[in-house]
Amino acid sequence: MTISAPVTAAALLLKLAGSYSWVRETQGQNAGEAVAHFLETVNLHDPEPWCAAFVSTVGIDAFGSDWPLPRLAGCASLGDAAKKKGLLYIYPVEGAVFLLWSEGKKRFHHTGFVAEPVTEDQQAWWTIEGNTNQGGSPEASASSAGGAPSDRTTGSSGGGPNPRSCLLTPFQALIRPLW
């Protein structure tokens, strides 16, 4: 008889998110059967940007009514909802939801999950994201993937969960995992 270690909530969430690595936009940009599933979770239809819908779908599938975030398709709305609930913080941990800030758009424009540190000093983190390419660019092309692991580097150069900046120097924010 083999006894396995208990699975943490963050590990469950990340395992489920990673299980979508096969997803591709098969019917044009922001469109396809799997993309439609994510968007239907937040009451939208494709073609629409779907990174926040991916986060909502994975969270709801993993935790049902215990998922602390509302069903939202927009990153700015996701950030607002997390702020109202007091869930925004600055230190990346496995299983957290990250938000990327766009200086040009003056709002959060991309989201996904923090998976694990790439480096021992935790200055770079692997993430699991929907609606991004292998280079980590959201809305990059019709081949955007779901559950795609990306290397997000922390620090003032932008690009990922940043332990030194949040809404105060609005590059990124993290949503505290209550799961």
C-alpha positions as CSV (number, residue, x, y, z in Angstrom):
1,M,0.0,0.0,0.0
2,T,1.4,3.4,-1.0
3,I,0.5,6.4,1.0
4,S,0.8,9.7,-0.8
5,A,1.2,13.1,0.7
6,P,-1.9,15.3,0.8
7,V,-2.4,17.6,-2.1
8,T,-2.4,21.3,-1.2
9,A,-5.0,23.6,-2.5
10,A,-2.4,25.5,-4.5
11,A,-1.1,22.3,-6.0
12,L,-4.6,21.3,-7.0
13,L,-5.2,24.7,-8.6
14,L,-1.9,24.6,-10.5
15,K,-2.4,21.0,-11.6
16,L,-5.8,21.9,-13.1
17,A,-4.5,25.0,-14.7
18,G,-1.6,23.1,-16.3
19,S,-3.9,20.4,-17.6
20,Y,-5.1,23.0,-20.1
21,S,-1.7,23.2,-21.9
22,W,-3.3,21.6,-25.0
23,V,-5.7,24.5,-25.6
24,R,-5.1,26.5,-28.7
25,E,-7.2,29.2,-30.5
26,T,-8.4,27.0,-33.3
27,Q,-11.0,29.2,-34.9
28,G,-9.1,32.6,-35.2
29,Q,-7.8,34.9,-32.5
30,N,-9.6,34.5,-29.2
31,A,-11.8,31.8,-30.6
32,G,-12.2,28.0,-30.5
33,E,-14.1,25.4,-28.6
34,A,-11.9,25.4,-25.5
35,V,-11.7,29.2,-25.5
36,A,-15.5,29.3,-25.8
37,H,-15.7,27.1,-22.6
38,F,-13.6,29.6,-20.7
39,L,-15.6,32.6,-21.9
40,E,-19.0,30.9,-21.2
41,T,-17.9,30.6,-17.5
42,V,-17.9,34.4,-17.4
43,N,-21.0,34.8,-19.6
44,L,-19.2,35.9,-22.8
45,H,-18.9,34.4,-26.3
46,D,-15.8,34.3,-28.4
47,P,-13.9,36.1,-29.8
48,E,-12.9,38.0,-26.7
49,P,-9.6,38.1,-24.7
50,W,-9.8,35.2,-22.3
51,C,-6.9,35.2,-19.8
52,A,-9.2,36.3,-16.9
53,A,-11.9,33.9,-18.0
54,F,-9.2,31.1,-17.9
55,V,-8.4,32.2,-14.3
56,S,-12.1,32.2,-13.3
57,T,-12.7,28.8,-14.9
58,V,-9.8,27.1,-13.3
59,G,-10.6,28.6,-9.9
60,I,-14.3,27.7,-10.1
61,D,-13.5,24.2,-11.4
62,A,-11.0,23.6,-8.6
63,F,-13.0,25.1,-5.7
64,G,-16.6,25.7,-6.7
65,S,-18.3,28.2,-4.5
66,D,-15.2,28.5,-2.3
67,W,-13.4,30.4,-5.1
68,P,-13.1,33.9,-3.6
69,L,-13.1,35.8,-6.9
70,P,-16.2,36.7,-9.0
71,R,-16.7,35.4,-12.5
72,L,-15.0,38.1,-14.5
73,A,-13.5,38.4,-18.0
74,G,-11.6,41.6,-17.5
75,C,-8.2,42.0,-15.8
76,A,-9.0,45.5,-14.6
77,S,-12.3,44.3,-13.1
78,L,-10.5,41.3,-11.5
79,G,-8.0,43.7,-9.9
80,D,-10.8,46.0,-8.6
81,A,-12.7,43.0,-7.1
82,A,-9.5,41.7,-5.4
83,K,-8.8,45.2,-4.0
84,K,-12.3,45.5,-2.6
85,K,-11.9,42.1,-0.8
86,G,-8.5,43.1,0.5
87,L,-6.8,40.3,-1.5
88,L,-4.0,42.3,-3.2
89,Y,-0.5,41.9,-2.0
90,I,3.1,42.0,-3.2
91,Y,4.9,38.8,-2.5
92,P,4.6,36.0,-5.1
93,V,3.7,32.5,-3.8
94,E,2.7,29.4,-5.6
95,G,-1.0,29.4,-6.5
96,A,-1.4,33.2,-6.4
97,V,-3.2,35.0,-9.3
98,F,-1.0,37.6,-10.8
99,L,-2.1,40.7,-12.7
100,L,0.2,42.6,-15.2
101,W,-0.1,46.3,-15.6
102,S,-0.1,48.0,-19.0
103,E,1.4,51.5,-18.8
104,G,0.0,52.2,-22.3
105,K,-3.6,51.1,-21.4
106,K,-3.3,52.5,-17.8
107,R,-4.9,49.3,-16.4
108,F,-4.2,45.6,-15.7
109,H,-4.2,43.8,-19.0
110,H,-3.2,40.2,-18.4
111,T,-3.5,37.6,-15.6
112,G,-2.6,34.0,-14.8
113,F,-1.3,31.9,-11.9
114,V,2.1,32.0,-10.2
115,A,3.4,28.4,-10.4
116,E,6.9,28.1,-8.9
117,P,10.2,30.0,-8.6
118,V,12.6,29.6,-11.5
119,T,15.6,30.8,-9.5
120,E,16.5,30.3,-5.8
121,D,16.4,34.0,-5.1
122,Q,12.8,34.0,-6.4
123,Q,13.4,36.8,-8.9
124,A,11.9,34.8,-11.7
125,W,8.7,32.7,-11.5
126,W,7.1,30.2,-13.8
127,T,3.5,31.1,-14.5
128,I,0.5,29.3,-16.0
129,E,-1.5,31.6,-18.3
130,G,-4.3,31.4,-20.8
131,N,-4.3,33.6,-24.0
132,T,-0.6,33.9,-24.3
133,N,2.1,32.6,-26.5
134,Q,5.3,30.8,-25.4
135,G,7.1,34.1,-25.2
136,G,4.6,35.3,-22.6
137,S,2.9,37.9,-24.8
138,P,-0.8,38.1,-24.3
139,E,-3.0,38.6,-27.4
140,A,0.0,37.7,-29.5
141,S,-1.4,35.6,-32.2
142,A,-4.1,33.1,-33.2
143,S,-1.9,30.4,-31.8
144,S,-2.2,31.6,-28.2
145,A,-2.2,28.8,-25.7
146,G,-4.0,27.9,-22.5
147,G,-2.2,26.6,-19.5
148,A,1.1,27.6,-21.1
149,P,4.0,27.8,-18.7
150,S,5.9,31.1,-19.0
151,D,9.0,32.5,-17.2
152,R,8.0,35.8,-15.6
153,T,10.9,37.8,-14.2
154,T,10.4,40.0,-11.2
155,G,11.9,43.4,-10.7
156,S,11.3,46.9,-12.1
157,S,11.8,45.8,-15.7
158,G,8.2,44.4,-15.6
159,G,7.0,41.2,-17.0
160,G,5.7,39.3,-14.0
161,P,4.8,39.0,-10.4
162,N,6.9,41.6,-8.6
163,P,7.6,41.4,-4.9
164,R,8.6,45.1,-4.8
165,S,5.8,46.7,-6.8
166,C,2.1,46.5,-6.7
167,L,-0.5,49.1,-7.0
168,L,1.8,51.7,-5.4
169,T,4.1,51.5,-8.4
170,P,1.5,49.9,-10.7
171,F,3.3,47.3,-12.7
172,Q,1.9,44.2,-11.2
173,A,-0.3,42.9,-8.4
174,L,-0.9,39.6,-6.9
175,I,-4.1,38.2,-5.5
176,R,-3.6,36.5,-2.1
177,P,-4.4,32.8,-2.4
178,L,-7.1,31.9,0.2
179,W,-7.3,28.5,-1.3
